[in-house]
Every structure is written in structure tokens, then in C-alpha cells.
């Protein structure tokens, strides 16, 4: 670990040095880009001054206003580039002072020279100033001197930036040289350390690895009795300890496999015997299920016949209920008729009573007439005979009326008894109708229950059929299991022979 740590330390030093030097180079390059931006702005300022001077001279020569366009554009461009240059050189006080002096001289040039020249040229154009006077004033003006001073300031700025770039270039060159030296020295040191470590590691790893190879070859041939003891705590020691642990585990596993193979062989024999018994019982169960299925079919047919009979009985009970209901209606009509007859008989009795009263009064009148005829003597004899006949008729009428009254009374009593009997018969018919309706409902419930029983028995039949099918499948599976048990027995024997090649020590 110390050796690898030394290599890593050397590489870390090299990478750190390279990173720092590369950062310096990148920073210097960024500043050079910044410097070139300042130089470009300085050149743009110089171009703006040239444009202002060119436009002003052109206007001075021909007096046309459109010739002032370069002057106007140059003045705007000068102010824009001046602001940009100030922003770029905000970290350089000397450049800031130069830009301030440049701005002041440009303002002086603009006020003292440019504006005066424009006013004089416009006066010449207007005819208020002679041309030769304008020429002498133009030649005597100090505008060129001021412009040269501004160009000198811009030149100083450019020279300052070039000097800064040269300094940075020297620093970059020194950094590159330092980086190259660091890479060379670090690479040589790393190579020397790597060679030394390679030699030492080869010696430290080869011998334990050879022991590990020998142990692995012995294990491959089935020899699990070799002893593996690690003499170090490094990776090779860990490998030897792992091989020793693997050998111990493999020894236990082989012993367990041998024991398990013997157990599997015995278990396979027991499973084969059990499968034979299970196959026999499964066949018996299949035969029983077939008989049960046939019985269920017969029971289904019987229940269906019961259902049909119950439905027929329910239909007959319904018909009887309708007949009894009609009989009840007829009895009700008979009761009504008997009641009417009883009322008519009572009227007849009343009439007979009236007839008896009339016969009684007639008898009394006939008796009075006979008395009066007897008083009349011979003259009333004929009237007495008539009165006697009338009396005889009245008595016969009274007798007949009594007999009729007796008969009517007997008839009335019988009609009353008949009415009571018919009323009882009507009540009985209602009870019969109610009972028959209840019987019809019960028969309907029996029919419904029979249908449900038939459906249930059909489901049971299907379940029995499915059980029969499953039993047949189980029988097939039992045969397969028997074959698998035989195969397992063969494989257990083969496994025992396979692990017999290992030689194990006592664990």
C-alpha cells in the first residue's frame, strides 16, 4: 500500500502542477484577449479621429453640408469607443488617465478648431467672410497639433497594451518550461518507482499464487486433504485463506452430498413403493367415483320425474282450487236463494194468518146469521141453511189454513235449516278453497325445490365427473411420479458414484 501510495503521490504532484500552470496559461490568454480588445478600441478611436478630420477638411474645401457626414459619424463613433475603452481599462489607472486626457483634448479640438472652422466656412459660403481671410485663418489654426497630440495618446495606449502582452508571454513561456520540467522529472520518478514496485510485487505475489495454483489443481483432481496456511496478511494471504475456507466448505459439502445421495436413494425407493400403493388406491377411487357417477345419474332422473309429478300435481291443485272457488260461488248463490225463499215463506205465513182471521170472522158472522135465522122462524129457515153452509165453509177454510200454516211453518223451518246448512257448506267450501290454494302453493314450492334439487344434483354430477377426470389424471401423475422416483433413484446412485472421486479429510 505504501508503494502504491508513493506512485499516487507522484502522480498527484504532477497533475496538481500541471493544473496550476495550465490555469496560469489560460488566465494569461484571457488577459491577452482583453488586451487585444483594448487595442481594437484604440484603433477605432484613431479611425474616428481620422474620419472627423477628413470630413472637416472636405467641408472646408467645397462647403457642401453632406461632406460633414464623416465628421458627424466619426464624432459619435469616437464617444462610443471611448466609453468602451474606459470600461475595458477600468483596472488600469494609467490607461484611464490617458483616456481622460484624450477626451479633454478632443473636446478642446472640437471647440477651438472644428467649430471655428465650420463657422468661418459657412460665413464664406454666405459671402460675409472673404475667402483669402478664411485661408489664412485655416493655415494659422493649431488643429493639426492637437490632433497629433491625440494620436500620440492613442499610440501610448497601444504601446502599453503591447508591453503587457510581452510580459504575459514571458510568464507563459516560463510556466510552460516549468510544466515541462515537472512532467519530465515526475515521469522519471514514477517510472523508477513503478519498476521497483513491479519487482517487489512480483516476488511477493508469485510464490503465494503458485501455492494457490497447486491447491486449486489438487482440488480439481478431487484431493481435499492438502493444507493451506497463509504466511502474510496481504491480498495473496487473503486468497490462500479463501482457498482454505473453500476447501473446508467443499469438504463438508461433499460429505453432505454423499450422505444426501444415500438418503435420496433410500427415499426414492420408499417413494416408489408408496407410489405403487397410491396407484392402486387411486384406481379403486376411480372405480368408486364411476359407480357414484352412475348413481348420481339415476338420482338425477328420479328427481326430474319427481319434479314433473310435482308440477303436474301443482297444476291439478290449481284446477281443483278453481273448481272449489266456483263451487263456493254457487253455494253463495244458493244461500242467497234460500234466504229469499225463507222471506217468501214468511210472507205466505202472514197471508195464511190473514185467511184464518177472515175464516174466524166468517164463522162468527155465520153463527150470528144462524141465530138471527132461528129467531125468524119459518121465514129464516132458508137463510139458516145458507148460514150453516157458510159456517161449514169457514170452518173448512180455517182447517185448511191451519194445515197450510203448519206445512208452511215446517217448510220455513226446513228452509232455515237448509240455509244454515248451505251457509256451513259455503264456509266449508271457502276452507276447501283456502286449503287447495295452500296445497297448490306447497306443490309449487315442492316443484321449485325439485328443480333446485335437480340443478344441484346436476352440479354434483358434474363435480363427480370432474373428480373422476381428476382421479384419472392423478392416476397418470402417480405413474409419472413412479417413473420419476425410479429416475431419482438412478440419479442418486450416479451422484454417489460422482462424489466418490473426492478424498476428504476428517472435518
C-alpha positions in Angstrom: 0.0 0.0 0.0 2.9 2.4 0.7 4.4 1.7 -2.7 1.1 2.4 -4.4 0.7 5.5 -2.2 4.1 6.8 -3.4 3.1 6.3 -7.1 -0.2 8.1 -6.4 1.6 10.9 -4.6 3.9 11.5 -7.5 1.0 11.5 -10.0 -0.9 13.8 -7.8 2.0 16.3 -7.6 2.4 16.1 -11.4 -1.3 16.7 -12.0 -1.5 19.5 -9.5 1.4 21.3 -11.0 0.1 20.8 -14.5 -3.4 22.1 -13.4 -1.9 25.2 -11.8 0.4 26.0 -14.7 -2.4 25.4 -17.2 -4.7 27.7 -15.2 -2.0 30.4 -15.3 -1.7 30.0 -19.1 -5.5 30.2 -19.5 -5.6 33.3 -17.4 -2.8 34.9 -19.4 -4.6 34.1 -22.6 -7.8 35.6 -21.3 -5.9 38.8 -20.4 -4.3 38.8 -23.9 -7.8 38.6 -25.4 -8.7 41.6 -23.2 -5.6 43.5 -24.3 -6.5 42.9 -28.0 -10.0 44.3 -27.3 -8.4 47.4 -25.8 -6.0 47.7 -28.8 -9.0 47.3 -31.2 -10.9 50.1 -29.4 -7.8 52.3 -29.5 -7.5 51.8 -33.3 -11.2 52.5 -33.6 -10.7 55.8 -31.7 -7.9 56.7 -34.1 -10.1 55.9 -37.1 -12.9 58.1 -35.6 -10.4 61.0 -35.3 -9.4 60.4 -38.9 -13.0 60.5 -40.0 -13.7 63.7 -38.1 -10.6 65.3 -39.6 -11.4 64.1 -43.1 -15.0 65.3 -43.0 -14.0 68.7 -41.7 -11.4 69.2 -44.4 -13.8 68.1 -47.1 -16.4 70.6 -45.9 -13.7 73.3 -45.7 -12.7 72.7 -49.4 -16.2 72.7 -51.1 -18.6 73.9 -48.4 -21.2 71.2 -49.0 -23.0 70.1 -45.9 -23.1 66.4 -47.0 -19.3 66.4 -46.7 -19.7 66.7 -42.9 -21.2 63.2 -42.6 -17.8 61.6 -41.9 -17.2 64.2 -39.3 -20.6 63.6 -37.6 -20.3 59.8 -37.7 -16.7 59.9 -36.5 -17.7 62.1 -33.5 -20.4 59.6 -32.5 -18.1 56.6 -33.0 -15.4 58.3 -31.0 -17.7 58.8 -28.0 -18.9 55.1 -28.2 -15.4 53.6 -28.5 -14.2 56.0 -25.7 -16.8 54.6 -23.3 -16.0 51.0 -24.2 -12.3 51.6 -23.8 -12.9 53.2 -20.3 -14.9 50.1 -19.3 -12.2 47.7 -20.5 -9.4 49.6 -18.8 -11.2 50.2 -15.5 -8.5 48.1 -13.7 -5.6 50.2 -15.2 -5.2 53.7 -13.7 -2.6 54.8 -16.3 -4.9 53.9 -19.2 -7.8 55.7 -17.5 -5.7 58.9 -17.2 -4.7 58.6 -20.9 -8.4 58.2 -21.9 -9.3 61.2 -19.8 -6.6 63.4 -21.4 -7.7 62.1 -24.8 -11.3 63.1 -24.1 -10.3 66.6 -22.9 -8.1 67.2 -26.0 -10.8 66.1 -28.3 -13.2 68.5 -26.7 -10.7 71.3 -27.0 -10.0 70.4 -30.6 -13.7 70.4 -31.3 -14.4 73.7 -29.6 -11.3 75.7 -30.7 -10.7 74.3 -34.2 -13.6 72.4 -35.6 -16.4 74.7 -34.5 -14.5 77.9 -35.6 -13.7 76.3 -38.9 -17.3 75.4 -39.5 -18.5 78.9 -38.7 -15.8 80.5 -40.9 -16.7 78.2 -43.9 -20.4 78.9 -43.5 -19.5 82.7 -43.5 -17.5 82.3 -46.7 -20.4 80.4 -48.3 -22.8 83.1 -47.1 -20.4 85.8 -48.5 -19.8 87.5 -45.2 -16.2 86.5 -45.0 -13.6 86.8 -47.8 -12.1 83.5 -49.0 -8.5 84.6 -48.5 -9.2 85.6 -44.9 -10.6 82.1 -44.4 -7.5 80.5 -45.9 -5.2 82.5 -43.7 -7.2 81.6 -40.6 -7.2 77.9 -41.6 -3.5 77.9 -42.0 -2.8 79.7 -38.8 -5.1 77.3 -36.7 -3.4 74.8 -34.4 -5.9 71.9 -35.1 -3.2 69.6 -36.6 -1.1 70.0 -33.5 -4.0 69.0 -31.3 -4.8 66.0 -33.5 -1.2 64.8 -33.4 -1.3 65.0 -29.6 -4.4 62.8 -29.5 -2.8 60.3 -31.9 0.2 60.2 -29.6 -2.0 59.4 -26.6 -3.6 56.5 -28.5 -0.1 55.3 -29.5 0.9 55.3 -25.9 -2.1 53.2 -25.0 -1.3 50.7 -27.8 2.3 50.5 -26.7 1.2 50.0 -23.1 -1.0 47.1 -24.1 1.7 45.5 -26.2 4.1 45.8 -23.3 1.6 44.0 -21.1 1.2 41.2 -23.7 5.0 40.8 -23.8 5.2 40.4 -20.1 2.4 37.8 -20.1 4.1 36.0 -22.9 7.3 35.8 -20.9 5.3 34.5 -17.9 3.6 31.9 -20.1 6.9 30.8 -21.6 8.3 30.3 -18.0 5.2 28.4 -17.0 5.5 26.1 -20.0 9.1 25.4 -19.2 8.3 24.7 -15.5 5.4 22.4 -16.6 7.7 20.5 -19.0 10.4 20.1 -16.3 7.8 18.9 -13.8 6.4 16.3 -16.3 9.8 15.0 -17.2 11.0 14.7 -13.5 7.7 13.3 -12.3 7.5 10.8 -15.2 11.1 9.6 -14.5 10.4 9.3 -10.8 7.1 7.5 -11.4 8.8 5.1 -13.8 11.6 4.3 -11.3 9.0 3.7 -8.5 6.9 1.6 -10.9 9.9 -0.6 -11.9 10.9 -1.1 -8.2 7.4 -1.8 -7.2 6.9 -4.3 -10.0 9.9 -6.3 -9.0 8.9 -6.3 -5.3 5.3 -7.1 -6.1 6.3 -10.0 -8.4 8.4 -11.5 -5.7 5.7 -11.0 -3.1 2.9 -12.4 -5.3 4.4 -15.2 -7.4 5.1 -17.7 -4.6 1.7 -17.4 -2.8 0.0 -17.6 -6.2 1.9 -20.7 -7.1 0.8 -22.3 -3.8 -2.8 -21.3 -4.6 -2.5 -22.8 -8.2 -1.2 -26.1 -6.7 -4.0 -26.2 -4.2 -6.6 -25.4 -6.9 -5.2 -28.2 -9.2 -5.3 -30.7 -6.2 -8.9 -29.7 -5.6 -9.7 -30.1 -9.3 -8.4 -33.7 -9.1 -10.6 -34.4 -6.1 -7.9 -34.2 -3.4 -9.4 -32.2 -0.5 -6.7 -33.2 2.1 -4.0 -30.6 1.3 -3.2 -28.0 3.9 -3.3 -24.3 3.1 -1.7 -21.9 5.6 -1.2 -18.2 4.7 2.1 -16.6 5.8 1.1 -13.0 5.1 -1.9 -10.7 5.6 -1.8 -9.1 2.1 -4.0 -9.9 -0.9 -2.3 -13.2 -1.5 -2.7 -14.2 2.1 -6.4 -13.4 1.8 -6.5 -15.5 -1.4 -4.9 -18.5 0.4 -7.2 -18.1 3.4 -10.2 -18.0 1.0 -8.9 -21.2 -0.8 -8.5 -22.9 2.6 -12.0 -21.9 3.6 -13.4 -23.0 0.2 -11.6 -26.4 0.6 -13.1 -26.8 4.1 -16.5 -25.8 2.9 -16.2 -28.1 -0.2 -15.1 -31.0 2.1 -18.3 -30.5 4.2 -20.4 -30.1 1.1 -19.0 -33.3 -0.5 -19.7 -35.2 2.7 -23.2 -33.8 2.9 -23.8 -34.7 -0.7 -22.6 -38.3 -0.1 -24.9 -38.6 2.9 -27.7 -36.9 1.0 -27.2 -39.2 -2.0 -27.6 -42.2 0.2 -30.7 -40.7 1.9 -32.1 -39.8 -1.6 -31.6 -43.4 -2.7 -33.5 -44.8 0.2 -36.2 -42.1 0.0 -36.6 -42.8 -3.8 -37.1 -46.5 -3.0 -39.7 -45.6 -0.4 -41.4 -43.2 -2.8 -41.6 -45.8 -5.5 -43.2 -48.3 -3.1 -45.6 -45.6 -1.9 -46.5 -44.6 -5.5 -47.4 -48.2 -6.2 -49.8 -48.3 -3.3 -51.1 -44.9 -4.2 -51.7 -46.0 -7.8 -53.7 -49.0 -6.5 -55.8 -46.8 -4.2 -56.3 -44.2 -7.0 -57.6 -46.9 -9.3 -60.1 -48.1 -6.6 -61.1 -44.5 -6.0 -61.7 -44.0 -9.8 -63.9 -47.2 -9.8 -65.9 -45.9 -6.8 -66.3 -42.5 -8.5 -67.6 -44.2 -11.7 -70.2 -46.0 -9.6 -71.1 -42.8 -7.8 -71.4 -41.0 -11.1 -73.9 -43.7 -12.3 -75.9 -43.5 -9.1 -76.0 -39.7 -9.4 -77.4 -40.0 -13.0 -80.1 -42.3 -11.7 -80.9 -39.9 -8.8 -81.0 -37.1 -11.3 -83.5 -38.9 -13.4 -85.6 -39.7 -10.3 -85.6 -36.1 -9.1 -86.5 -34.9 -12.6 -89.5 -37.4 -12.6 -90.5 -36.0 -9.1 -90.2 -32.5 -10.4 -92.5 -33.4 -13.3 -95.0 -35.1 -11.0 -94.9 -32.1 -8.6 -95.5 -29.7 -11.5 -98.5 -31.9 -12.6 -99.9 -32.1 -9.0 -99.5 -28.3 -8.7 -101.5 -27.9 -12.0 -104.2 -30.3 -10.7 -104.3 -28.5 -7.3 -104.7 -25.2 -9.2 -107.5 -26.6 -11.2 -109.2 -28.0 -8.1 -108.8 -24.6 -6.5 -110.6 -23.0 -9.4 -113.4 -25.6 -9.2 -113.7 -25.2 -5.5 -113.8 -21.5 -5.9 -116.6 -21.8 -8.5 -118.5 -24.2 -6.1 -118.1 -21.6 -3.3 -119.7 -19.0 -5.6 -122.6 -21.4 -6.4 -123.1 -22.1 -2.6 -123.2 -18.4 -2.0 -125.9 -18.1 -4.7 -127.8 -21.0 -3.1 -127.6 -19.2 0.3 -129.0 -16.1 -1.3 -131.8 -18.1 -2.9 -132.7 -19.9 0.3 -132.8 -16.6 2.1 -135.2 -15.3 -0.5 -137.4 -18.5 -0.1 -137.4 -18.0 3.7 -138.6 -14.5 3.2 -141.3 -15.6 0.8 -142.5 -18.4 3.2 -142.8 -15.8 5.9 -145.0 -13.7 3.6 -147.1 -16.8 2.9 -147.5 -17.4 6.7 -148.7 -13.8 7.1 -151.2 -14.4 4.3 -152.4 -17.6 5.9 -152.8 -15.8 9.2 -155.0 -13.2 7.4 -157.0 -16.1 5.8 -157.5 -17.6 9.3 -158.7 -14.3 10.7 -161.1 -14.0 7.8 -162.4 -17.6 8.3 -162.8 -16.9 12.0 -164.8 -13.8 11.4 -166.8 -15.6 8.7 -167.6 -18.3 11.2 -168.8 -15.8 13.7 -170.9 -14.0 11.1 -172.4 -17.3 10.1 -173.2 -18.1 13.7 -174.9 -14.8 14.2 -176.8 -15.3 10.9 -178.0 -18.8 12.2 -179.1 -17.2 15.4 -181.0 -14.5 13.6 -182.5 -17.1 11.2 -183.7 -19.2 14.2 -185.4 -16.1 15.6 -187.0 -15.5 12.3 -188.6 -18.9 12.5 -190.0 -20.4 9.3 -189.0 -17.4 7.3 -185.4 -17.6 8.2 -185.0 -21.3 7.6 -183.5 -20.8 4.2 -181.1 -18.2 5.4 -180.2 -20.5 8.3 -179.3 -23.2 5.7 -177.1 -20.8 3.9 -175.5 -19.6 7.1 -174.9 -23.2 8.0 -173.2 -23.8 4.7 -171.1 -20.6 5.0 -170.1 -21.6 8.5 -169.1 -25.1 7.3 -167.0 -23.5 4.6 -165.5 -21.1 7.1 -164.5 -24.0 9.3 -163.1 -25.9 6.4 -161.2 -22.7 5.3 -159.9 -22.3 8.9 -158.9 -26.0 9.0 -157.2 -25.8 5.6 -155.5 -22.6 6.6 -154.2 -24.2 9.8 -152.9 -27.2 7.8 -151.3 -24.9 5.2 -149.8 -22.8 8.0 -148.4 -25.9 9.6 -146.9 -27.0 6.3 -145.6 -23.5 5.6 -144.1 -23.5 9.1 -142.4 -26.8 8.5 -141.2 -25.6 5.1 -139.9 -22.4 6.7 -138.1 -24.4 9.4 -136.6 -26.7 6.8 -135.6 -23.7 4.6 -134.0 -22.1 7.7 -132.2 -25.4 8.4 -131.2 -25.6 4.7 -130.0 -22.1 4.8 -127.8 -22.8 7.8 -126.5 -26.0 6.2 -125.8 -24.1 2.9 -124.0 -21.4 4.9 -122.0 -24.1 6.6 -121.3 -25.6 3.2 -120.2 -22.2 1.9 -117.8 -21.8 4.8 -116.6 -25.3 4.3 -116.1 -24.6 0.5 -114.1 -21.5 1.4 -111.9 -23.5 3.8 -111.6 -26.1 1.0 -110.6 -23.3 -1.5 -108.1 -22.0 1.0 -106.7 -25.4 1.7 -106.5 -26.2 -2.0 -104.7 -22.9 -2.7 -102.3 -23.7 0.1 -101.8 -27.2 -1.4 -101.2 -25.5 -4.8 -98.6 -23.2 -3.2 -97.0 -26.1 -1.4 -96.9 -28.1 -4.6 -95.4 -25.1 -6.4 -92.8 -24.8 -3.7 -92.2 -28.6 -4.0 -91.8 -28.2 -7.8 -89.4 -25.3 -7.3 -87.4 -27.2 -4.7 -87.4 -30.2 -7.0 -86.0 -28.0 -9.8 -83.3 -26.7 -7.5 -82.5 -30.3 -6.4 -82.3 -31.4 -10.0 -79.9 -28.5 -10.7 -77.9 -29.2 -7.6 -77.7 -32.9 -8.4 -76.6 -32.0 -12.0 -73.8 -29.8 -10.4 -72.9 -32.7 -8.1 -72.9 -35.0 -11.1 -70.6 -32.6 -12.9 -68.4 -32.4 -9.8 -68.3 -36.1 -9.6 -67.4 -36.3 -13.3 -64.6 -33.8 -12.8 -63.4 -35.7 -9.7 -63.4 -38.8 -11.9 -61.4 -37.0 -14.5 -59.0 -35.6 -11.9 -58.7 -39.0 -10.4 -57.7 -40.4 -13.8 -55.2 -37.6 -14.2 -53.9 -38.3 -10.7 -53.5 -41.9 -11.7 -51.4 -40.8 -14.7 -49.4 -38.5 -12.4 -48.9 -41.3 -10.0 -47.4 -43.3 -12.8 -45.2 -40.4 -13.8 -44.2 -40.0 -10.2 -43.3 -43.6 -10.0 -41.2 -43.2 -13.1 -39.6 -40.0 -11.6 -38.9 -41.9 -8.4 -37.1 -44.6 -10.3 -35.2 -42.0 -12.3 -34.3 -40.2 -9.0 -33.0 -43.5 -7.6 -30.8 -43.9 -10.6 -29.6 -40.3 -10.4 -28.9 -40.7 -6.6 -26.8 -43.8 -7.4 -25.0 -41.8 -10.2 -24.4 -38.9 -7.8 -22.9 -41.2 -5.2 -20.5 -42.5 -7.8 -19.7 -39.0 -8.9 -18.8 -37.7 -5.4 -16.8 -40.9 -4.6 -13.8 -39.4 -6.5 -13.3 -36.8 -3.7 -10.9 -37.7 -0.9 -11.9 -35.9 2.2 -10.1 -35.4 5.5 -11.9 -35.6 8.9 -13.7 -32.3 9.4 
